[in-house]
Amino acid sequence: MNNVSPRSIYIHIPFCSHKCHYCDFTAYVVGGQPVDEYLDALEREMAWTVAEIPPEEIETIFIGGGTPTVLDVKQMERLLTAIRRYFPFWSDEIEYTIEANPGTTEKEKLEVMLAGGINRISFGAQTFRPDLLANIGRVHSVSDIGRSVETARAVGIHNISLDLMFGLPKQTVADMEEAIREGVALAPEHFSVYSLKVEEGTVFHAKLLQGKLPLPSEEDELMMYQLTRERLQAAGYSQYEISNFARPGKESKHNSTYWKNNPYYGLGAGAHGYARGVRHVNVKGVGEYIRRCEKGRPIAETLDVTRMEAMENEMILGLRLEEGVHEGRFRERFDVALAVVFGDVLATLEKKDLLQKEMGRWSLTEKGLLFGNDVFSAFLGEGVDHVVGR
C-alpha cells in the first residue's frame, strides 16, 4: 500500500464570509485576503506534488474549507480547471464534492461547478431554527437552505448532502426533531450529523470559560443522537458510519477513504495528506503558504507511520463504519492475523458488549456506538509489538 499513489484528493480553500463560533479549522474571513495569489500558490503546490507523487486514476475529490463557494465565478472556474490539469485521470465513477454554505451558490456559479466536474454538494445547514443559526455564527437563513438545494438540483447536481449539528447552546430535543423533519423534507441523498465539540481558540471556548455557554445536558444530547438515528433510518437513510447516513449507494466515497485508512492527497493551507506511508500537514497561514509554494511543497510537519500505528489506525477508523473491520482485509494489508495483534483488546471489548464479531467482521454494538471513543482509545499502544514490530 505504501507505494500506491492516492486515488483521492482533498483541497482546502481557507476563506469564508464569516467565521462560525465553533470553528477551529484553518479558515479566514475572505475580505482583504489575497485569494488570487492563494490560487496561484495552490496550482504551484499541485505541480510540486504530482512531480513527487504522480497521480493514477482519481476516484474522489473533495474541496473543503472554510467555504469554497466564497470564490467568485472566475476563481471557481480557474480552480476546477487547475485540478483537471494536474490530476487528469478520473474514474468514470468519480465522486466530486464541494462544501458550500447555503446562500453562496448562485446559478451561474453552480453551472461552472457542474461543467468543472463537481457532482456532489455538501451544504452546511446545521440547524433550521433561525436564532440557533445566529447563536452559532452562521450567516445564512433557513430559507437559504431549501433555495440552495433546489437551485443545485435545477442546474443538474443531484447528489446533495446536508450537515446538521446537535448539542448546540440552547438547543432542545424538540429543536433537533424539527431540524431532522425539515432536512428530510428536502430529500437530500446524504446526512452528516455531528455533535458540537468546543475547541480551544474558538468563540465558544472563550464563552465556556466565562460560564456563558448554555449547553444541553448530556442526557439531552444523547436523546438528540438517538432521535437522529431513529428518524433518519425510518426515512430511508442507512447509518453507515457513526455520524453519517445515506440513501442506498449514496455513502460518501471520499470520507470512506479516511475511514478505510487509504492514502489521499492533501493540498492547500492547513491541509492534511497521507501518501506512501507518510502523513503530512501543510502550513496554515495564507501568507506563509503562498511563500512556501514558491520553492516547493508547503509542508509544516511529516510523520512516518509505523506498521503498528497503521494497524491501530485501521481499527480506530474502520470501527467507525457500520461494516467494521474485516479480518481478511486486515491480514491482506498487514500479513498478520488481527487476533495476533489485538486479540486481548478484542476479547475485552466483546466481553463488555462494546464490540461484536460476525462472519469474520468486527463492528460496534449498539452500546459501543454510544461509547465509541472508549472503544477507539482501547487500541492505542495495545498491539502485540514483539510479534509484529513497531
N, C-alpha and C positions, 0 to 999 in steps of 0.2 A: 504493500500500500504506500510505503514511503516514496517510491519512485514514480507514482502515478500523478499526473497533472490534475489539478482540481477540475471538476465539472460544474462547479457553482461559483458565482461571483457576488460579493457584497460590495456595494458602492455607497459611500457616505457623503451626503450633502448637508453640511453642518449649519444651515441657515434656516431661520423660522421667522414668522411675522411677530411672534411674541413667545417668550419662554414660559412654559407652564410651571406652576408652583411645585410640582412633584418631580420635575425633570432634572436628572443628573447626567444626561447624555452630553456628548460633545456637540453643543448647539449654541448659536449666537444669533441675536436679533439682526435681521438682514440689513437694516438701514445703515448705510455708510460702509458696508463690508465690500471688499474687493472681489465680487462674485466672478467677474470675467477672468481675473487673474487666477482665481482659485480653479476655474475650469481649465485654464492653460496648464496649471500645475498638475491637475488630475490627469490630463492627457499625457503629460510627461511621465507621471507615475505608471500609467498603463504601459507606455513604451519600455520603461526600465523593467517592469515586472515581466512582460511577455518575453523580453530578451533573456531573462534569467530562468523563467519557468514557462516555456512555450505552451500555449493552450491546445487542447484537443477539442473534442465535441463538448459544447457547453449545454447543460441541461436546465439550469436555473440561473436567473439573475434577479437580484433584489436591490432596489435603490431605496435607501432609508435615510433617516435624518435625526434631528432637525425635521424640516418639512420640505422635501424635494420639490414640491409643486409651488414653492415661492419663486422658483426660477420663472422668468418670463418665457414667452413662446420661443423666441430665438435662442435663448440659452438652453431651453429644454431640447430643442432640435439639435443644437450643437452637441450636447451631452450624449444623446442617443446615437448620433452619427459616429462619435468617437468610440463609443462602446463597440459598435458593429465593426469599426475599422480595426481595432486591436484584438477583438475576440470574434472573428468572422465565422467560426464553425459552430453553428447552432443545431441542436437536435430538432427534428420535426415536431417534437412534443414539448418544446421548451416552455417553462413557466417563467414569465417575465413580469415581476411585480414592482409596483412603486407605492410608497406610502404617501398618503395625502390627507390633509385636513379638509373637512367639509367646507365648501365655500371658496376653495382655491383651485377649482378645476373647471374653468370656463370651457365652453365648447371648442374654441379654436385650439386651446392647449391640449385638450383630450384628443383631438384629431391628430395633432402632431405626435402625441404619445402612442396612439394606435399605429400610425404609419411607421414609427420607430421600432415597433415590435412589442410594445407593452400590451399584455393581455389579461392582467390581473391588477386590481387596485385594492389596497388596504386602507380603509377610511378610519381615522381616529375619532369615532363618535363619542366614546367614553361614558356618556350618560344622556338621558333625554329630559332631564329636569333643568330648566334654564338657570335657576340660582346655583345649582351644583356646578354647572359648567363655568359660571362666573367665579365661584369659590375656588376652583382648581386652576384658574388662569386660562381657560380656553376662550378663544375669541370668536368661535363660530356659534351660530344659533341652532336651535333644534330644527327649524325649518330647513337650514342649510344641509342637514344630513340627508333627508329624503330627496331634496332637489339635486344634490350632487350624485346620489346613486342613480336617480332617474336620467340625468344628463349623460352619465357614463354609459349606461345601457343604450341610450338612444344613439350614441356615437358608434357603438359596436363593441364595447368592453363589457363582457357578460360575466366575468369571474370576479365577484365582489366579496371582500371580507370586511367585517366590522369589528373594531376593537371596543370592548366595554370594560369598565373598571368597577370594582366593588370595594367596600371598606373605606369609602371617601368620607371626609368630615361632614357631619350632619346627615349622612345618607342613612335611610331606613331600609328594612327588608322590603317594605311596600314600594319604595323607590326602585329597588333592584328589579322587583317583579314587573313594574311598569316599563323599565328600560328593556327588559327581555321581550315584553309584549310588543313594544314599539319596534324593536330591532327585527323581530321575526316577521312583523307586518311588511317590512321592506324586502323580505325573501332573499337575503344575501346567500351566497354559496358557503360561507365560512364565518365563524365567530372566533375571536381570541378574547378571552375573558380573564383579566388579571386582577389580583388584589393589590391595593395600594401598598407600596413599600416606601417608607420615609427614609430617604437617603441623605447623608451628610452633604452640606453645601447647598441644599435647596431651600426655597422659601418655607416649605412645610417643616423642614427640620428646625429652622430658627423658631417657628411658631410653637413647635413641640417643646423645645427647651424653655420657652416662655410660658408654657402651660396654656396656650391659646389655640390648640388644635383638637377640636371635639370629635374624636374618632369613635366609630361604633364599638360596641363591646365585642370581645372575641366570640361570644355566643351568636351575636347578630351576624358577624362576618361569616361564621361557619354556616349559618342559615342561608345567607346570600349565595354562598358557593353551592350548597346542596340544592337550593331552589333553581339556580342556573342550570345545573346538571339535569335536574328533573324536567324543567320546562323545555330546554333545548332538545333533549332526547325525545320528548313527546312530540316536538315539532319536526322530527325527522333528521336531526343533526346527531351524528355519532361522536362520542367523545374519544378521540384517537390519541390525545395527549392530555396531560394534567390540566392545561388551561385552554385547550383548543378543540373545536367542534366543527364538523363539516358534513355536508351532504355527500353521499357516496361518490368517490372519485375526485373530490374537491379538497382533499387534505393538502396542506402546504408542502409542496415538494422541497422548496428551499429550506424551510425550517427543519424539515426532516433530515437534511444534510447535517445540521448541527447535532440533532438528537441521535443520529446513527454514527456520529463521530467520524464523518467523512471530511476530506480536505476541501477547502474553499479559498478563493482569492479574497483578500480584504483590501479595498482601495479607498483612499480619502482620509481626511484628518480624523484621527482617533479611531480609525477602523482596525478591527482585529482580523487576522487571517491565519490559516493553518494549511501548510503545504510541505510535503516531503519530510514529515516528522518534526517540523518546527512551527511553533506558534509565534506570531508577532503582533505587536500593536504599534500603530503609527503615532507620530507626534500629534498633539491635539490642537495647538494654536494655529489659526489660519495663516498668520504671517510666517511663522516658523515652518509650517507645512510647505508654503509656496517657496521659501528659500531652500529648503532641503531637496525639493524636487528638481532644482537646477542641477544638482550634482549626482543624484542617484535616488534610490528608494528612500522614502522619508520615515524610516523605521526607528522608533524610540527604544524598543526592547524586543529581544527574542528569547525564546525558551525552547531548548531541545527537549522534546517529550520522550521520556524514557519508556521502555517497554511496560514497566509496571504502571506508570502514570497513564499510559494509553489504555491499559486494561481497566484501571479504575474509572477513567472517563467513559469507557464502553458501558460500564454498569450504571454509573450515575446518570448519564444522558439517556441511555437506552431504556432504563426503567421508567422514564417519564412517559414513554409511549405505551399505549394500550397493548400493543403486541409484545412489549417487553424485550427481553434479551434471549436469543436463541442459542442453545448450547452448540449447535452445529456451526453457526456463524462465528461464535467466539473461537472455537477450535480452528476453523479455517483461517481466521485472522492472526491468531497468536500461536498456533501449533502446540496448544496445550489445552487440556480439558478444563472447563470452567470450574468443576468441582475440585480440581487440584489446587487452583489458585485461591478460590473463595469459598470452599466447601463449608468451613466452620461458620462464616458470616451468613451464608445462605441458610444453613440449618437453624441458626439462632433466630433469624428474621422469620423463617417459616414457622417456627415454634411460637413466636409472638403474634402470629396471624397477620404479619405485615407483607409477606411475600407468599406466592403460591407457584407451584410448578405443574404444568400440563403439557403433555406431548413435547417434552424437551424444551419448553419455553418458560422462563421465569418472568413473572409480572406482579405488579402491586395488587394486593387485595383491596376490598372496599376500605378497610381500616388503614391499610398502607397508603392509599390515595390521600387520606387526611393527614397522615404523618410522614409525607414524602421526604422532608428534609432529614428526619431521623434515619430513614432508610438509606438515603444517599450518603450521609456522613459516616455510616457504618462501614463503608468500603474503603475509606481513606486510611492508608497505611496498614491495612489488614490482610494484604495479599501474602502468599507464601513466597517471600522473595528468595529464600535459599533454594527453592526449586526452579524458579523461572528467571531469576536475576533482575536487578533493578535497571 
